[in-house]
Amino acid sequence: MWARIDNQIWTALVNFAWNLVVTAILVIIGIWMTRWILHALDRFMVSKKIEPTIVYFVNSSIRAILYGLIVIEALFKLGVQSSSLIAIVGATGVSIGLAMKGHLSNVSAGLLMILFRPFVVGHYIQIGKIEGTVEKIELMNTQIRTPDNTVVIIPNSSLTSQKIINYSLKDTRRLVIGFKVSHDADFSKVKALLLELIEAEERVLKDRKPIIAIQAITDNGYKVVARMWVKSSNHWKVQFDLTEKIKERLDQEKIPFPAPQ
């Protein structure tokens, strides 16, 4: 009798070990096939020139579905009955749903962003005090790379509940450069040299006339502003380069700046 029980236990252990090995092989094959499918899908969407925003979102969504199917298939292979599995999945789903209520709102927010597209991958945006280039839009969060090359990961629900400033949505953007000069400075001379520098800057759009004016008068001088239009992608480069040229030219022409107060 004991020999028969030992034999049954041994047989059960061998069968379980065999199922465990087969399951491990199936999981490895499943992971490899998932990666291959995702890679092929990524190449296909890129070849069709689909927006990177949609590519990232579809890729992450299908990855989650395929990995979920691998887990379910592994449980079936290990002998978990379908009725038991359904009960486990149902109970687990309710528990996870309650525990991940905030995460589910991130997923729905991600879907809304894909649908209404307030920004896409590659856009330069600002949310609160954070600004940078959008690198990825995934199921749960969005990755933004700041100008100092720091990656900020923001939950999607936070994005949809805040004001978003999109600097890349339009092809052109107004550039404003302002500075103060002394009351002794001849404004007509300042205006002429600014206009000369702006017209010489090739990246400033020529179809819109620049505006140069006195914005405000203070006790020790007056503030001059120059407004022009540039392509959004050139905004910061033109601002930095032109500001430097203006400073050099003002020094050359001995335009007086206000005395420190």
C-alpha positions in Angstrom: 0.0 0.0 0.0 2.7 2.5 1.0 4.7 1.5 -2.1 1.7 2.3 -4.3 1.2 5.7 -2.5 4.9 6.5 -3.0 4.6 5.6 -6.6 1.6 7.9 -7.1 3.4 10.7 -5.3 6.5 10.1 -7.5 4.4 10.0 -10.6 2.6 13.3 -9.6 6.0 15.0 -8.9 7.4 13.8 -12.3 4.3 15.0 -14.1 4.4 18.4 -12.3 8.1 18.8 -13.0 7.5 17.9 -16.7 4.6 20.5 -16.9 6.8 23.0 -15.2 9.6 22.6 -17.7 7.1 22.7 -20.6 5.5 25.8 -19.1 8.9 27.5 -18.8 9.7 26.7 -22.4 6.3 28.0 -23.5 6.8 31.2 -21.5 10.3 31.8 -23.0 8.9 31.1 -26.5 5.9 33.4 -25.8 8.1 36.2 -24.6 10.4 35.8 -27.6 7.4 35.8 -30.0 5.9 38.8 -28.2 9.1 40.8 -28.7 9.3 39.7 -32.4 5.6 40.7 -33.0 6.1 44.1 -31.3 9.3 44.7 -33.2 7.6 43.8 -36.5 4.6 45.9 -35.6 6.8 48.8 -34.7 8.7 48.6 -38.1 5.4 48.4 -40.0 3.9 51.4 -38.3 7.1 53.4 -38.8 7.2 52.4 -42.5 3.6 53.7 -42.8 4.7 57.0 -41.2 2.2 56.6 -38.4 2.8 59.2 -35.6 5.3 58.1 -32.9 2.6 58.9 -30.3 0.3 56.3 -31.7 3.2 53.8 -32.2 4.3 54.0 -28.6 0.7 53.7 -27.3 -0.3 50.8 -29.5 3.0 49.0 -28.8 2.6 49.3 -25.0 -1.1 48.2 -25.1 -0.4 45.1 -27.2 2.6 44.2 -25.0 0.3 44.2 -21.9 -2.3 42.1 -23.7 0.2 39.5 -25.0 2.0 39.2 -21.7 -1.4 38.7 -20.0 -2.2 35.8 -22.5 1.2 34.2 -21.7 0.4 34.2 -18.0 -3.0 32.7 -18.5 -1.6 30.0 -20.8 1.1 29.2 -18.3 -1.6 28.7 -15.6 -3.6 26.4 -17.8 -0.5 24.4 -18.5 0.2 24.0 -14.8 -3.2 22.4 -14.3 -5.3 25.3 -13.1 -8.9 24.6 -14.1 -10.7 27.1 -16.3 -13.5 27.6 -13.7 -11.0 28.1 -11.0 -9.0 30.4 -13.2 -12.0 32.5 -14.0 -12.9 32.8 -10.3 -9.3 33.8 -9.5 -9.1 36.3 -12.4 -12.5 37.7 -11.3 -11.5 38.1 -7.7 -8.1 39.4 -8.6 -9.6 41.8 -11.1 -11.9 43.3 -8.5 -9.1 43.6 -6.0 -6.7 45.1 -8.5 -9.4 47.4 -9.8 -9.9 48.8 -6.3 -6.2 49.0 -5.6 -5.3 50.5 -9.0 -8.2 53.0 -9.3 -5.7 55.8 -9.9 -3.7 53.8 -12.4 -6.9 53.0 -14.4 -7.6 56.7 -14.6 -4.1 57.1 -16.1 -5.0 54.6 -18.8 -8.3 56.4 -19.6 -6.4 59.7 -19.6 -3.9 58.2 -22.0 -6.7 57.1 -24.4 -8.1 60.7 -24.3 -4.7 62.2 -25.1 -4.4 59.8 -28.1 -7.9 60.7 -29.2 -7.8 64.5 -28.9 -4.0 64.9 -29.2 -3.2 68.0 -27.2 0.4 67.1 -28.0 2.4 64.4 -29.7 5.8 62.9 -29.4 8.4 65.5 -30.3 6.4 68.5 -29.1 7.9 71.0 -26.6 5.3 71.5 -23.8 5.0 73.0 -20.3 2.9 71.6 -17.5 3.2 73.7 -14.3 6.9 74.2 -13.7 8.0 71.3 -15.9 8.8 71.9 -19.5 10.5 69.8 -22.2 10.2 67.6 -25.2 7.7 64.8 -25.2 9.6 61.5 -25.8 6.9 58.8 -25.0 3.2 58.6 -24.4 2.4 55.2 -22.9 -0.6 53.6 -21.2 0.2 54.8 -17.7 2.4 57.8 -18.1 4.2 60.3 -20.4 7.9 60.9 -20.5 9.3 64.4 -21.0 12.9 65.3 -21.5 13.8 68.6 -20.0 16.4 71.0 -21.6 19.1 69.8 -19.1 18.5 66.2 -20.4 16.5 65.0 -17.3 13.6 62.6 -18.0 10.5 63.4 -16.1 7.7 60.7 -15.9 4.3 62.2 -15.4 1.1 60.2 -14.8 -1.4 60.7 -17.7 -4.2 61.7 -15.3 -2.1 64.6 -14.0 -1.6 65.8 -17.6 -5.3 65.9 -18.4 -6.1 67.7 -15.2 -3.6 70.6 -15.7 -3.1 73.4 -18.1 -0.9 72.4 -20.9 1.2 74.9 -22.9 2.2 73.5 -26.2 5.0 75.5 -27.9 5.2 73.3 -30.9 1.5 73.0 -32.0 1.9 76.0 -34.4 4.6 76.2 -37.0 5.5 79.8 -36.1 5.9 81.6 -32.8 6.4 85.2 -31.8 9.8 86.1 -30.4 10.1 89.1 -28.0 13.4 90.6 -26.9 13.3 93.4 -24.4 15.9 95.5 -22.6 16.3 98.9 -20.8 18.4 101.8 -21.9 19.1 105.2 -20.3 17.0 108.3 -20.9 20.0 109.7 -22.7 19.9 107.0 -25.4 18.5 108.1 -28.8 15.5 105.9 -29.5 15.7 106.4 -33.2 19.2 105.2 -33.2 18.3 102.2 -31.0 15.4 101.4 -33.3 17.5 101.6 -36.5 20.2 99.3 -35.2 17.7 96.8 -33.9 15.9 96.8 -37.3 19.2 96.3 -39.1 20.1 93.2 -36.9 16.6 91.7 -37.2 16.6 92.1 -41.0 20.0 90.5 -41.2 18.9 87.5 -39.2 17.8 84.9 -41.9 15.8 82.8 -39.4 13.4 85.7 -38.7 10.4 85.4 -41.0 10.2 88.1 -43.6 6.4 87.9 -44.3 5.6 89.6 -41.0 7.0 93.1 -40.2 8.9 93.3 -36.9 7.7 95.7 -34.3 10.1 97.9 -32.3 8.7 100.2 -29.6 9.1 101.7 -26.2 7.1 99.5 -23.8 7.6 101.5 -20.6 9.3 104.5 -19.1 10.9 104.3 -15.7 12.8 106.6 -13.4 16.3 105.7 -14.8 15.5 104.8 -18.4 13.0 103.3 -20.8 12.3 99.7 -21.9 12.6 98.8 -25.5 10.9 95.7 -27.0 11.4 94.1 -30.4 8.8 91.6 -31.6 9.3 89.3 -34.6 8.1 86.0 -35.8 10.2 82.8 -36.2 9.7 79.1 -36.8 8.8 77.4 -33.5 11.8 75.1 -33.9 14.2 78.1 -34.1 12.7 80.2 -31.3 15.3 79.7 -28.6 18.3 79.6 -30.9 17.3 82.9 -32.5 16.6 84.5 -29.1 20.0 83.6 -27.7 21.9 84.5 -30.9 20.1 87.8 -31.5 20.2 88.9 -27.9 24.0 88.5 -27.9 24.3 90.4 -31.2 22.1 93.2 -29.8 24.3 93.5 -26.7 27.5 93.6 -28.7 26.1 96.3 -31.1 24.8 98.5 -28.3 28.2 98.4 -26.7 29.8 99.3 -30.0 27.5 102.2 -30.6 28.0 103.3 -26.9 24.3 103.2 -26.2 24.0 104.0 -22.4 22.3 101.6 -20.1 20.4 102.8 -16.9 22.6 103.4 -13.9 22.1 100.8 -11.1 19.7 101.9 -8.4 
